[in-house]
Amino acid sequence: MDQGLLNKQGKMLLQLVNDSLQADQAEWPVSSAPKKLTAAQDAQLDLLMTAVRMLAQKHDLVPAMLSNRADMQALVRGEPLQQVFSGWRYALLDTAISPLLAGTGALCIQQGRVQLLSLDE
């Protein structure tokens, strides 16, 4: 820390730290950083990212145009698809992601390509 700042504001900084330590923990700020995914959630994320890559390849798009990892993490954490995506992305992703999230779809490999398989049939 800059010595000039310490000389001018040191007492005030120490008082702020002391006041914070004396405050009730219920008044402390809550971190907005998302919690780390569990192993099961991480596996779900991998599956969803594979579906994104599959759709991107099918429609000659770069996967990042459809979704990024943070958006898929939001889905894994329970955010509804329509809150994470809108417009053409929602329309395209809904066909593959919704069945996977609902347990009515699965990914498989057919003829060397990842395909969406409907479990309703």
DOGU-664824 format. One line per field, with one value per residue (C-alpha): residue number from 1; residue in one letter; y, z, x. Coordinates in steps of 0.5 Angstrom, whole numbers, plus 500, padded with zeros to 3 digits. Layout:
// residues N
pos	(NUM:...)
code	(a:...)
v	(Y:...)
w	(Z:...)
u	(X:...)
***
This chain:
// residues 121
pos	(1:2:3:4:5:6:7:8:9:10:11:12:13:14:15:16:17:18:19:20:21:22:23:24:25:26:27:28:29:30:31:32:33:34:35:36:37:38:39:40:41:42:43:44:45:46:47:48:49:50:51:52:53:54:55:56:57:58:59:60:61:62:63:64:65:66:67:68:69:70:71:72:73:74:75:76:77:78:79:80:81:82:83:84:85:86:87:88:89:90:91:92:93:94:95:96:97:98:99:100:101:102:103:104:105:106:107:108:109:110:111:112:113:114:115:116:117:118:119:120:121)
code	(m:d:q:g:l:l:n:k:q:g:k:m:l:l:q:l:v:n:d:s:l:q:a:d:q:a:e:w:p:v:s:s:a:p:k:k:l:t:a:a:q:d:a:q:l:d:l:l:m:t:a:v:r:m:l:a:q:k:h:d:l:v:p:a:m:l:s:n:r:a:d:m:q:a:l:v:r:g:e:p:l:q:q:v:f:s:g:w:r:y:a:l:l:d:t:a:i:s:p:l:l:a:g:t:g:a:l:c:i:q:q:g:r:v:q:l:l:s:l:d:e)
v	(500:507:510:517:514:510:517:521:515:510:511:512:505:502:504:502:495:495:497:491:486:488:488:483:477:478:485:483:483:476:474:474:469:463:457:452:446:439:433:432:439:439:432:436:442:437:434:441:444:438:439:446:444:439:444:449:444:442:449:451:456:457:454:461:464:460:460:460:456:461:461:453:454:458:452:447:451:451:458:457:456:462:467:465:465:469:470:465:462:460:457:453:451:449:443:440:443:442:435:434:438:434:427:426:426:424:424:419:417:415:414:418:424:426:426:428:422:422:418:419:414)
w	(500:498:504:503:503:510:513:511:512:516:522:518:515:521:525:519:519:527:526:521:525:531:527:527:522:519:517:513:505:502:496:489:486:484:488:485:481:484:480:478:476:472:468:466:464:460:457:455:452:448:445:444:440:436:434:432:427:425:423:421:427:432:438:442:438:441:448:453:459:464:460:461:468:469:466:471:477:475:471:466:459:457:462:460:452:448:440:435:440:445:439:436:443:446:441:444:451:453:452:456:462:462:462:455:451:450:446:443:437:430:424:428:430:436:435:440:441:444:449:448:443)
u	(500:502:506:503:496:498:500:494:488:491:488:481:482:484:478:474:477:476:468:467:470:465:459:454:456:449:450:457:456:454:459:455:460:457:459:463:459:458:461:454:453:460:458:451:455:459:453:450:456:457:449:451:457:453:448:453:456:449:448:455:456:461:459:460:455:450:452:458:460:457:450:450:452:446:442:445:444:436:435:430:432:428:431:438:437:432:430:434:438:433:429:435:437:430:430:436:437:430:429:436:434:427:430:427:433:440:446:449:454:451:455:461:457:453:446:440:436:429:427:419:419)
***
